[in-house]
Amino acid sequence: MKAKLYAWLTRLSQTIGATRPGAWLFARFLHDLDQFVLHQSKGQHSLTGDLAGLPIVTVTTIGAKSGRQRTIPLVYVTDPADSQSFALIASNFGQTHHPSWYYNLKAHPQAICTINGQTHHYQAREATPAEYKKFWQAAVTLYNGYTKYKERVGNRHIPIFVLTPISHTDTAEHE
C-alpha cells in the first residue's frame, strides 16, 4: 500500500511539474523549499527527490554578476559510462530564458556539488553534440517533463552542462 501511494505521489508530482502552471509554481518556489528541506535533513532529503523521485544535487557556484556564492538544488542526470560525472539540464522549467545558474557556470565553471551527503569540486562544461544527445535522452527517460519544457522554450536551445570531478577528495561541508 505504501509503495503504491509513493508511486502515485511520484507520478502526480511529475505530472504537475510538467504543466505550465506547475512549472510556473515550481520555478518560483521549489528551489527554496528544497533548500529548506535539504538543510533541515542535513542533505538527506528534498521535496523533488522524495515526492517526484528525481535525483538532486546541491550546486554551489560563483554568481556571474555578483561574484557571491550561490547554492541551488538541481535535478541531475548520471552518466552510465562514468559514475563520477553527471549532467545538468538548463531547461528552467520550460521558460524562454536560461536559469541564473547557467550564467554562473558559464562565467565560473568550477562548482562545489553535494550528492547524497558527499561533497566534491567539479569542473563544468557544455556538452558536446554526442553527449548532448545521450544526456537529453537520459533526462527525458528520467523525467518526461523535459519534453514539455522543450516544447515551451520557443527557439531557445536548452543547454546541458557536464560536470566532472576535479578531485575525488571530499571537501569540508559548507553552508
C-alpha positions in Angstrom: 0.0 0.0 0.0 2.8 2.4 1.0 4.7 1.7 -2.3 1.5 2.3 -4.4 0.9 5.6 -2.6 4.5 6.7 -3.2 4.3 5.7 -6.9 1.1 7.7 -7.2 2.6 10.8 -5.5 5.7 10.5 -7.7 3.6 10.4 -10.9 1.4 13.2 -9.6 4.4 15.4 -8.7 6.0 14.8 -12.1 2.7 15.4 -14.0 2.1 18.7 -12.1 5.7 19.8 -12.8 5.3 19.3 -16.5 2.2 21.5 -16.8 2.5 25.3 -17.4 1.0 26.2 -14.1 3.0 23.6 -12.2 6.3 24.6 -13.9 5.5 28.3 -13.1 4.9 27.5 -9.5 7.9 25.2 -9.1 10.2 27.7 -10.9 9.3 30.3 -8.2 9.2 28.2 -5.1 10.6 24.7 -5.4 14.3 25.6 -5.1 13.7 27.5 -1.9 11.6 24.7 -0.5 14.2 22.1 -1.5 16.9 24.2 0.1 14.9 24.3 3.4 14.2 20.5 3.4 17.8 19.8 2.5 19.1 22.0 5.3 16.7 20.5 7.9 17.6 16.9 6.9 21.3 17.6 6.7 21.3 17.0 2.9 19.4 13.7 3.1 16.0 14.7 1.7 14.4 17.2 -0.7 10.9 17.6 -1.9 12.0 17.0 -5.5 13.8 13.8 -4.5 11.2 12.5 -2.1 8.0 13.4 -3.9 9.0 13.3 -7.5 11.6 10.6 -7.2 14.2 12.7 -9.0 17.9 12.8 -8.1 19.1 16.1 -6.5 22.5 17.7 -6.4 23.2 20.8 -4.5 25.4 23.0 -6.7 27.4 26.0 -5.4 28.7 28.4 -8.0 30.0 31.9 -8.0 27.5 34.5 -9.3 28.2 35.7 -12.8 27.3 39.3 -11.9 27.6 39.4 -8.1 30.7 37.3 -7.6 29.0 35.9 -4.5 28.5 32.2 -3.7 25.1 30.9 -4.9 23.8 27.5 -4.0 20.8 25.8 -5.7 19.4 22.3 -5.6 19.0 20.8 -9.1 17.9 17.6 -10.8 20.9 15.8 -12.3 21.4 13.0 -14.8 24.0 10.4 -14.3 26.5 9.2 -16.9 26.3 5.4 -17.1 29.8 5.4 -18.7 31.3 7.4 -15.9 29.9 7.1 -12.4 31.8 10.2 -11.2 30.3 12.6 -13.8 26.8 13.9 -14.3 24.8 16.4 -16.3 22.6 19.4 -15.5 19.8 20.3 -17.9 19.3 24.1 -18.1 15.6 23.8 -19.0 14.5 26.4 -16.4 11.1 24.7 -16.1 10.4 25.4 -19.8 10.8 29.2 -19.6 12.1 31.2 -22.5 15.2 32.3 -20.7 18.2 30.4 -19.2 18.3 29.8 -15.5 20.7 32.0 -13.5 22.9 29.1 -12.6 23.6 28.6 -16.3 25.2 32.1 -16.5 27.1 31.4 -13.2 28.6 28.2 -14.6 29.4 29.8 -17.9 31.3 32.6 -16.1 32.8 30.4 -13.4 32.9 26.8 -14.5 34.1 25.4 -11.2 31.4 24.3 -8.8 31.1 22.5 -5.4 28.4 19.8 -5.6 26.8 17.6 -3.0 25.1 14.4 -3.8 23.8 12.1 -1.0 25.9 14.0 1.5 29.1 13.6 -0.5 30.7 16.9 -1.5 33.3 17.3 -4.3 34.7 20.0 -6.5 33.6 19.8 -10.2 34.6 21.4 -13.5 31.6 22.2 -15.7 31.5 22.5 -19.5 28.8 22.4 -22.1 28.1 19.0 -23.5 29.5 18.0 -26.9 26.8 17.2 -29.6 27.2 13.4 -28.8 27.0 14.0 -25.1 24.0 16.3 -25.5 22.1 13.6 -27.4 23.0 11.0 -24.7 22.1 13.1 -21.7 19.0 14.6 -23.3 17.6 11.0 -23.9 18.6 10.1 -20.3 16.9 13.2 -19.0 13.7 12.5 -20.8 13.7 8.9 -19.6 14.2 10.2 -16.0 11.6 12.9 -16.2 9.2 13.2 -19.2 8.5 16.8 -18.2 11.7 17.8 -20.1 9.8 17.0 -23.3 7.1 19.5 -22.4 9.7 22.1 -21.4 11.4 21.8 -24.8 8.1 22.4 -26.5 7.6 25.6 -24.4 11.0 27.3 -24.7 10.4 28.5 -28.2 13.6 28.9 -30.2 15.8 28.7 -27.1 18.3 25.9 -27.1 18.3 24.1 -23.7 22.0 23.8 -22.7 23.3 20.8 -20.9 26.4 21.0 -18.7 28.6 18.0 -18.0 30.3 18.1 -14.6 33.4 16.1 -13.9 35.2 15.9 -10.6 38.3 18.0 -10.2 39.3 15.9 -7.2 37.9 12.7 -5.7 38.6 14.0 -2.2 35.7 15.1 0.0 35.6 18.7 0.8 34.6 20.3 4.1 30.9 20.7 4.5 29.8 24.2 3.7 26.6 26.0 4.0 
